[in-house]
Amino acid sequence: MTVILAAAFCVQTSAQSVISGRVTDTAGVALIGANVYIESTFRGAICDVNGNYLINGLPEGSYTMKASYVGFQTEVKEIEFEGELIIDFNLSPTSVMAEEVIVVATRAGQNSP
């Protein structure tokens, strides 16, 4: 019984893939905390202090990967893999424009509740 369970575990783990890589800006500086995720799955990772990420336990196949970071343009890559794969992302800075915000206030008097 133990041999059958061990064999089943080996088959299951060999069908899984590991994706790793690094996310940097155009100057090669690591983007700490950048998000890397695989579309249409619940798999993703956040980059460490060196900009590295690791996503494991993903079945082999074709996927769309996205890397994003505040103030940078999201990069999308179509991947197809078996086993281990290293995918690096190089994000370009972008500006975020918003509408103007007007703040209006009224000072309350001493007798205000």
Buried (B, 14 or more C-beta within 10 A) or exposed (E): EEEEEEEEEEEEEEEEBBBBBBBBBEEEEBBEEBBBBBEEEEBBBEBBEEBBBEBEEBEBEEBEBBBBBEEBEEBEEEBEBEEEBEBBBBBEEEEEEEEEEEEEEEEEEEEEE
